[in-house]
Amino acid sequence: MNQEKYNEIYRAVCARVEALGYECAGFEAVSENGMNIVRVYLEMPGGIDTGDCEIVSRDVGEYLDTVEEDLPDRYFLEISSPGVERPLFVIEDYRRFAGNEVEISLKKGGKKIRGVIAGTLSDAEVAVRTPGGETTVPLDDVKRAHIVYVPQRGQKKTFKKIPKKKK
């Protein structure tokens, strides 16, 4: 799918998601393990549950049926929340999560950069602090990027046990 058509579908999907009362945290069309996947990430205060995903899936699925000539012959539609290792898609994501650790995979050479988002230098570049110093990354060079989950110091690693009911 060419970039212009991708952007058009992205804007239309986000508009539909937002009309339903959710925030569109991202959209991607990828191929993984030989399967074509169209993913839509949702956010809203209080979180997302499976009912929310079902509502959005029906609506977005109906729209994607109208532009199916621009999509792969067969694809899976996935609707979910971005999770703790949320992907970053647009410059606003980098601004919003400045100060967080990030892993960026570059398009050329499969190189990965891991560090802390220092900020944005423009609408097209991100500054990342790595152990080797600060690096500037043009967004056009980014293949994929996501927040790296770092457990907080003293954070418990187990869930609280629920006592069994007495008979």
Secondary structure as the mmCIF struct_conf table of DSSP 4:
data_model
#
loop_
_struct_conf.conf_type_id
_struct_conf.id
_struct_conf.beg_label_comp_id
_struct_conf.beg_label_asym_id
_struct_conf.beg_label_seq_id
_struct_conf.end_label_comp_id
_struct_conf.end_label_asym_id
_struct_conf.end_label_seq_id
HELX_RH_AL_P HELX_RH_AL_P1 GLN A 3 ALA A 19
TURN_TY1_P TURN_TY1_P1 LEU A 20 GLY A 21
STRN STRN1 GLU A 23 GLU A 32
TURN_TY1_P TURN_TY1_P2 ASN A 33 GLY A 34
STRN STRN2 MET A 35 GLU A 43
TURN_TY1_P TURN_TY1_P3 PRO A 45 GLY A 46
HELX_RH_AL_P HELX_RH_AL_P2 THR A 50 THR A 66
TURN_TY1_P TURN_TY1_P4 VAL A 67 VAL A 67
HELX_RH_3T_P HELX_RH_3T_P1 GLU A 68 ASP A 70
BEND BEND1 LEU A 71 LEU A 71
BEND BEND2 ASP A 73 ARG A 74
STRN STRN3 PHE A 76 SER A 80
TURN_TY1_P TURN_TY1_P5 VAL A 84 GLU A 85
STRN STRN4 PRO A 87 PRO A 87
BEND BEND3 VAL A 90 VAL A 90
HELX_RH_AL_P HELX_RH_AL_P3 ILE A 91 ARG A 96
TURN_TY1_P TURN_TY1_P6 PHE A 97 GLY A 99
BEND BEND4 ASN A 100 ASN A 100
STRN STRN5 GLU A 101 LEU A 106
BEND BEND5 LYS A 107 LYS A 108
TURN_TY1_P TURN_TY1_P7 GLY A 109 GLY A 110
STRN STRN6 LYS A 112 THR A 120
BEND BEND6 LEU A 121 ALA A 124
STRN STRN7 GLU A 125 THR A 130
TURN_TY1_P TURN_TY1_P8 PRO A 131 GLY A 132
STRN STRN8 GLY A 133 PRO A 138
HELX_RH_3T_P HELX_RH_3T_P2 LEU A 139 ASP A 141
STRN STRN9 VAL A 142 ILE A 147
HELX_LH_PP_P HELX_LH_PP_P1 VAL A 148 TYR A 149
HELX_LH_PP_P HELX_LH_PP_P2 PRO A 151 GLN A 152
TURN_TY1_P TURN_TY1_P9 ARG A 153 GLY A 154
BEND BEND7 LYS A 157 THR A 158
HELX_LH_PP_P HELX_LH_PP_P3 PHE A 159 LYS A 166
#
